Amino acid sequence: RLDIINLELSYPTSKGFCYDDYLKVNQDIKFEYLCGVTVDNHFYLDVDASGSELVSFHFHTSSTVSFDRIWNIRVQKIMCNTDAEVMRGCGQYYTGTSGRLLGFNMDGSSSFNYLLHGLNYAVCVRVELGYCKVSYSEIRNAWVPVCPDTFQRPMSVSAGAPQTNKCGSSSVQPSSYEGTYLAPHIFWLDSTDSSNTHLSKSTAPNNYGSYDISYTQTKTC
């Protein structure tokens, strides 16, 4: 588990590529590179449990860019088959009856908060014991990636509807989903298409780097 207290590298291009500064990890494929500004966030990496291969963090900074770099990241090893272990594939795993789902490069104070290229992971929300519904609401409304990049919403357990893809002109929008304690709600982000700028508009609020969604769990369904 990476607790990103502060990560400040030079910003990506409008297509989300980290050409100048970047952080790269040798294991897992949930992201290609990280750059831009990310504060107070977390991320999980699926790594080799045998210990035969080291997990390396490669920071690259470019001398052609004038930028005050900062990184402060806490790294925790998680034992297999323990309560602290999360489902493989979850890049982020949220617990608690309320919270905020937040992506990378989301400092909110820059015009360079582009969605990073090469992201491919699940955002997982645990349904707490005794709770049966989770309601979601976008903090920065109408955020949506350009097709074929997608941001998949969870399925509606009560209606039996499949997970829905959201891209193009169809934004996340406030929604609620019923579930159980045994299975987390799963959003899936895919920004691996390299032919577009990933986001539907170049102006706010759609140009913000990634998802920013609040959630609240309730006991009444």
Contacts in CASP RR format, 6 or more apart in sequence:
PFRMAT RR
TARGET T0000
AUTHOR 0000-0000-0000
METHOD contacts of the structure
MODEL  1
RLDIINLELSYPTSKGFCYDDYLKVNQDIKFEYLCGVTVDNHFYLDVDAS
GSELVSFHFHTSSTVSFDRIWNIRVQKIMCNTDAEVMRGCGQYYTGTSGR
LLGFNMDGSSSFNYLLHGLNYAVCVRVELGYCKVSYSEIRNAWVPVCPDT
FQRPMSVSAGAPQTNKCGSSSVQPSSYEGTYLAPHIFWLDSTDSSNTHLS
KSTAPNNYGSYDISYTQTKTC
1 42 0 8 1.000
1 43 0 8 1.000
1 44 0 8 1.000
1 45 0 8 1.000
1 75 0 8 1.000
1 76 0 8 1.000
1 78 0 8 1.000
2 42 0 8 1.000
2 43 0 8 1.000
2 44 0 8 1.000
2 45 0 8 1.000
2 73 0 8 1.000
2 74 0 8 1.000
2 75 0 8 1.000
2 76 0 8 1.000
3 42 0 8 1.000
3 73 0 8 1.000
3 74 0 8 1.000
3 75 0 8 1.000
3 76 0 8 1.000
4 38 0 8 1.000
4 39 0 8 1.000
4 40 0 8 1.000
4 41 0 8 1.000
4 42 0 8 1.000
4 43 0 8 1.000
4 72 0 8 1.000
4 73 0 8 1.000
5 39 0 8 1.000
5 40 0 8 1.000
5 72 0 8 1.000
5 73 0 8 1.000
5 74 0 8 1.000
6 38 0 8 1.000
6 39 0 8 1.000
6 40 0 8 1.000
6 70 0 8 1.000
6 71 0 8 1.000
6 72 0 8 1.000
7 23 0 8 1.000
7 34 0 8 1.000
7 36 0 8 1.000
7 37 0 8 1.000
7 38 0 8 1.000
7 39 0 8 1.000
7 70 0 8 1.000
7 71 0 8 1.000
7 72 0 8 1.000
7 73 0 8 1.000
8 36 0 8 1.000
8 37 0 8 1.000
8 67 0 8 1.000
8 68 0 8 1.000
8 69 0 8 1.000
8 70 0 8 1.000
8 71 0 8 1.000
9 18 0 8 1.000
9 20 0 8 1.000
9 21 0 8 1.000
9 22 0 8 1.000
9 23 0 8 1.000
9 34 0 8 1.000
9 35 0 8 1.000
9 36 0 8 1.000
9 37 0 8 1.000
9 59 0 8 1.000
9 61 0 8 1.000
9 67 0 8 1.000
9 69 0 8 1.000
9 71 0 8 1.000
10 20 0 8 1.000
10 21 0 8 1.000
10 35 0 8 1.000
10 36 0 8 1.000
10 61 0 8 1.000
10 62 0 8 1.000
10 65 0 8 1.000
10 67 0 8 1.000
10 69 0 8 1.000
11 35 0 8 1.000
11 36 0 8 1.000
11 37 0 8 1.000
11 105 0 8 1.000
11 110 0 8 1.000
11 112 0 8 1.000
11 114 0 8 1.000
12 18 0 8 1.000
12 19 0 8 1.000
12 35 0 8 1.000
12 36 0 8 1.000
12 105 0 8 1.000
12 112 0 8 1.000
12 114 0 8 1.000
12 116 0 8 1.000
12 117 0 8 1.000
13 19 0 8 1.000
13 114 0 8 1.000
14 114 0 8 1.000
14 197 0 8 1.000
14 202 0 8 1.000
15 114 0 8 1.000
15 117 0 8 1.000
15 194 0 8 1.000
15 196 0 8 1.000
15 197 0 8 1.000
15 198 0 8 1.000
16 114 0 8 1.000
16 115 0 8 1.000
16 116 0 8 1.000
16 117 0 8 1.000
16 191 0 8 1.000
16 197 0 8 1.000
16 198 0 8 1.000
17 33 0 8 1.000
17 117 0 8 1.000
18 32 0 8 1.000
18 33 0 8 1.000
18 34 0 8 1.000
18 35 0 8 1.000
18 36 0 8 1.000
18 116 0 8 1.000
18 117 0 8 1.000
19 62 0 8 1.000
20 35 0 8 1.000
20 61 0 8 1.000
20 62 0 8 1.000
20 64 0 8 1.000
20 65 0 8 1.000
21 35 0 8 1.000
21 36 0 8 1.000
21 59 0 8 1.000
21 60 0 8 1.000
21 61 0 8 1.000
21 62 0 8 1.000
21 65 0 8 1.000
21 67 0 8 1.000
21 69 0 8 1.000
22 33 0 8 1.000
22 34 0 8 1.000
22 35 0 8 1.000
22 59 0 8 1.000
22 60 0 8 1.000
23 33 0 8 1.000
23 34 0 8 1.000
23 35 0 8 1.000
23 57 0 8 1.000
23 58 0 8 1.000
23 59 0 8 1.000
23 60 0 8 1.000
23 71 0 8 1.000
24 32 0 8 1.000
24 33 0 8 1.000
24 34 0 8 1.000
24 57 0 8 1.000
24 58 0 8 1.000
24 60 0 8 1.000
25 31 0 8 1.000
25 45 0 8 1.000
25 55 0 8 1.000
25 56 0 8 1.000
25 57 0 8 1.000
25 58 0 8 1.000
26 53 0 8 1.000
26 54 0 8 1.000
26 55 0 8 1.000
26 56 0 8 1.000
26 58 0 8 1.000
27 45 0 8 1.000
27 46 0 8 1.000
27 47 0 8 1.000
27 48 0 8 1.000
27 53 0 8 1.000
27 55 0 8 1.000
28 45 0 8 1.000
28 46 0 8 1.000
28 47 0 8 1.000
29 120 0 8 1.000
30 43 0 8 1.000
30 45 0 8 1.000
30 46 0 8 1.000
30 89 0 8 1.000
30 91 0 8 1.000
30 119 0 8 1.000
30 120 0 8 1.000
30 121 0 8 1.000
31 104 0 8 1.000
31 116 0 8 1.000
31 118 0 8 1.000
31 119 0 8 1.000
31 120 0 8 1.000
31 121 0 8 1.000
32 117 0 8 1.000
32 118 0 8 1.000
33 116 0 8 1.000
33 117 0 8 1.000
33 118 0 8 1.000
34 104 0 8 1.000
34 116 0 8 1.000
35 105 0 8 1.000
35 116 0 8 1.000
36 104 0 8 1.000
36 105 0 8 1.000
36 107 0 8 1.000
36 112 0 8 1.000
37 105 0 8 1.000
37 106 0 8 1.000
37 107 0 8 1.000
37 110 0 8 1.000
38 103 0 8 1.000
38 104 0 8 1.000
38 105 0 8 1.000
38 106 0 8 1.000
38 107 0 8 1.000
39 107 0 8 1.000
41 92 0 8 1.000
41 102 0 8 1.000
41 103 0 8 1.000
41 104 0 8 1.000
41 106 0 8 1.000
42 92 0 8 1.000
43 91 0 8 1.000
43 92 0 8 1.000
44 86 0 8 1.000
44 89 0 8 1.000
44 90 0 8 1.000
44 91 0 8 1.000
44 92 0 8 1.000
44 93 0 8 1.000
45 55 0 8 1.000
45 91 0 8 1.000
46 88 0 8 1.000
46 89 0 8 1.000
47 53 0 8 1.000
47 55 0 8 1.000
49 80 0 8 1.000
57 73 0 8 1.000
59 71 0 8 1.000
61 69 0 8 1.000
78 84 0 8 1.000
78 85 0 8 1.000
78 86 0 8 1.000
79 85 0 8 1.000
86 93 0 8 1.000
86 124 0 8 1.000
87 93 0 8 1.000
87 122 0 8 1.000
87 124 0 8 1.000
87 184 0 8 1.000
89 121 0 8 1.000
89 122 0 8 1.000
90 121 0 8 1.000
90 122 0 8 1.000
90 123 0 8 1.000
90 124 0 8 1.000
90 184 0 8 1.000
90 186 0 8 1.000
91 121 0 8 1.000
91 122 0 8 1.000
91 123 0 8 1.000
91 124 0 8 1.000
92 101 0 8 1.000
92 103 0 8 1.000
92 121 0 8 1.000
92 122 0 8 1.000
92 123 0 8 1.000
92 124 0 8 1.000
93 124 0 8 1.000
93 125 0 8 1.000
93 126 0 8 1.000
93 184 0 8 1.000
94 101 0 8 1.000
94 123 0 8 1.000
94 124 0 8 1.000
94 125 0 8 1.000
94 126 0 8 1.000
94 215 0 8 1.000
95 126 0 8 1.000
95 128 0 8 1.000
96 126 0 8 1.000
96 128 0 8 1.000
96 217 0 8 1.000
97 128 0 8 1.000
97 131 0 8 1.000
97 216 0 8 1.000
97 217 0 8 1.000
98 214 0 8 1.000
98 215 0 8 1.000
98 216 0 8 1.000
98 217 0 8 1.000
99 214 0 8 1.000
99 215 0 8 1.000
99 216 0 8 1.000
100 139 0 8 1.000
100 212 0 8 1.000
100 213 0 8 1.000
100 214 0 8 1.000
100 215 0 8 1.000
101 123 0 8 1.000
101 125 0 8 1.000
101 136 0 8 1.000
101 187 0 8 1.000
101 211 0 8 1.000
101 212 0 8 1.000
101 213 0 8 1.000
101 214 0 8 1.000
101 215 0 8 1.000
102 210 0 8 1.000
102 211 0 8 1.000
102 212 0 8 1.000
102 213 0 8 1.000
103 209 0 8 1.000
103 210 0 8 1.000
103 211 0 8 1.000
103 212 0 8 1.000
104 116 0 8 1.000
104 119 0 8 1.000
104 209 0 8 1.000
104 210 0 8 1.000
105 112 0 8 1.000
105 113 0 8 1.000
105 114 0 8 1.000
105 115 0 8 1.000
105 116 0 8 1.000
105 209 0 8 1.000
105 210 0 8 1.000
106 113 0 8 1.000
106 208 0 8 1.000
106 209 0 8 1.000
106 210 0 8 1.000
106 212 0 8 1.000
107 113 0 8 1.000
108 208 0 8 1.000
111 207 0 8 1.000
113 207 0 8 1.000
113 208 0 8 1.000
113 209 0 8 1.000
114 197 0 8 1.000
114 198 0 8 1.000
114 199 0 8 1.000
114 207 0 8 1.000
114 209 0 8 1.000
115 145 0 8 1.000
115 149 0 8 1.000
115 191 0 8 1.000
115 198 0 8 1.000
115 199 0 8 1.000
115 209 0 8 1.000
115 210 0 8 1.000
116 191 0 8 1.000
116 209 0 8 1.000
116 210 0 8 1.000
117 191 0 8 1.000
117 192 0 8 1.000
117 194 0 8 1.000
117 198 0 8 1.000
118 191 0 8 1.000
118 192 0 8 1.000
119 189 0 8 1.000
119 190 0 8 1.000
119 191 0 8 1.000
119 192 0 8 1.000
119 210 0 8 1.000
120 189 0 8 1.000
120 190 0 8 1.000
120 191 0 8 1.000
120 192 0 8 1.000
121 188 0 8 1.000
121 189 0 8 1.000
122 186 0 8 1.000
122 187 0 8 1.000
122 188 0 8 1.000
122 189 0 8 1.000
123 186 0 8 1.000
123 187 0 8 1.000
123 188 0 8 1.000
123 189 0 8 1.000
123 211 0 8 1.000
124 184 0 8 1.000
124 185 0 8 1.000
124 186 0 8 1.000
124 187 0 8 1.000
125 134 0 8 1.000
125 154 0 8 1.000
125 184 0 8 1.000
125 185 0 8 1.000
125 186 0 8 1.000
125 187 0 8 1.000
125 215 0 8 1.000
126 181 0 8 1.000
126 184 0 8 1.000
127 134 0 8 1.000
127 179 0 8 1.000
127 180 0 8 1.000
127 181 0 8 1.000
127 183 0 8 1.000
127 184 0 8 1.000
127 185 0 8 1.000
127 217 0 8 1.000
128 181 0 8 1.000
128 217 0 8 1.000
129 181 0 8 1.000
130 181 0 8 1.000
130 219 0 8 1.000
131 181 0 8 1.000
131 217 0 8 1.000
131 218 0 8 1.000
131 219 0 8 1.000
132 178 0 8 1.000
132 179 0 8 1.000
132 180 0 8 1.000
132 218 0 8 1.000
132 219 0 8 1.000
132 220 0 8 1.000
132 221 0 8 1.000
133 176 0 8 1.000
133 177 0 8 1.000
133 178 0 8 1.000
133 179 0 8 1.000
133 217 0 8 1.000
133 218 0 8 1.000
133 220 0 8 1.000
133 221 0 8 1.000
134 176 0 8 1.000
134 177 0 8 1.000
134 179 0 8 1.000
134 185 0 8 1.000
134 215 0 8 1.000
134 216 0 8 1.000
134 217 0 8 1.000
134 218 0 8 1.000
135 174 0 8 1.000
135 175 0 8 1.000
135 176 0 8 1.000
135 215 0 8 1.000
135 216 0 8 1.000
135 217 0 8 1.000
135 218 0 8 1.000
136 172 0 8 1.000
136 174 0 8 1.000
136 175 0 8 1.000
136 176 0 8 1.000
136 177 0 8 1.000
136 213 0 8 1.000
136 214 0 8 1.000
136 215 0 8 1.000
137 174 0 8 1.000
137 213 0 8 1.000
137 214 0 8 1.000
137 215 0 8 1.000
138 171 0 8 1.000
138 172 0 8 1.000
138 173 0 8 1.000
138 174 0 8 1.000
138 211 0 8 1.000
138 212 0 8 1.000
138 213 0 8 1.000
139 212 0 8 1.000
139 213 0 8 1.000
139 214 0 8 1.000
140 204 0 8 1.000
140 205 0 8 1.000
140 208 0 8 1.000
140 212 0 8 1.000
141 171 0 8 1.000
141 205 0 8 1.000
142 171 0 8 1.000
142 205 0 8 1.000
142 206 0 8 1.000
143 171 0 8 1.000
143 172 0 8 1.000
143 199 0 8 1.000
143 205 0 8 1.000
143 206 0 8 1.000
143 208 0 8 1.000
143 210 0 8 1.000
143 211 0 8 1.000
143 212 0 8 1.000
144 151 0 8 1.000
144 166 0 8 1.000
144 167 0 8 1.000
144 168 0 8 1.000
144 169 0 8 1.000
144 170 0 8 1.000
144 171 0 8 1.000
144 172 0 8 1.000
144 199 0 8 1.000
144 200 0 8 1.000
144 206 0 8 1.000
145 151 0 8 1.000
145 166 0 8 1.000
145 167 0 8 1.000
145 168 0 8 1.000
145 189 0 8 1.000
145 191 0 8 1.000
145 198 0 8 1.000
145 199 0 8 1.000
145 200 0 8 1.000
146 167 0 8 1.000
146 168 0 8 1.000
146 193 0 8 1.000
146 196 0 8 1.000
146 197 0 8 1.000
146 198 0 8 1.000
146 199 0 8 1.000
146 200 0 8 1.000
147 167 0 8 1.000
147 168 0 8 1.000
148 167 0 8 1.000
148 193 0 8 1.000
149 167 0 8 1.000
149 190 0 8 1.000
149 191 0 8 1.000
149 192 0 8 1.000
149 193 0 8 1.000
149 196 0 8 1.000
149 198 0 8 1.000
150 165 0 8 1.000
150 166 0 8 1.000
150 167 0 8 1.000
150 188 0 8 1.000
150 189 0 8 1.000
150 190 0 8 1.000
151 165 0 8 1.000
151 166 0 8 1.000
151 167 0 8 1.000
151 172 0 8 1.000
151 187 0 8 1.000
151 188 0 8 1.000
151 189 0 8 1.000
151 190 0 8 1.000
151 211 0 8 1.000
152 163 0 8 1.000
152 164 0 8 1.000
152 165 0 8 1.000
152 166 0 8 1.000
152 186 0 8 1.000
152 187 0 8 1.000
152 188 0 8 1.000
152 189 0 8 1.000
152 190 0 8 1.000
153 163 0 8 1.000
153 164 0 8 1.000
153 166 0 8 1.000
153 172 0 8 1.000
153 175 0 8 1.000
153 177 0 8 1.000
153 187 0 8 1.000
154 163 0 8 1.000
154 177 0 8 1.000
154 185 0 8 1.000
154 186 0 8 1.000
154 187 0 8 1.000
155 161 0 8 1.000
155 162 0 8 1.000
155 163 0 8 1.000
155 164 0 8 1.000
155 177 0 8 1.000
156 177 0 8 1.000
156 178 0 8 1.000
157 177 0 8 1.000
157 178 0 8 1.000
157 179 0 8 1.000
157 180 0 8 1.000
158 178 0 8 1.000
158 221 0 8 1.000
163 186 0 8 1.000
163 188 0 8 1.000
166 172 0 8 1.000
168 200 0 8 1.000
169 200 0 8 1.000
172 211 0 8 1.000
172 213 0 8 1.000
177 185 0 8 1.000
178 221 0 8 1.000
179 185 0 8 1.000
187 211 0 8 1.000
189 210 0 8 1.000
189 211 0 8 1.000
191 198 0 8 1.000
199 206 0 8 1.000
199 207 0 8 1.000
199 209 0 8 1.000
200 206 0 8 1.000
201 207 0 8 1.000
END
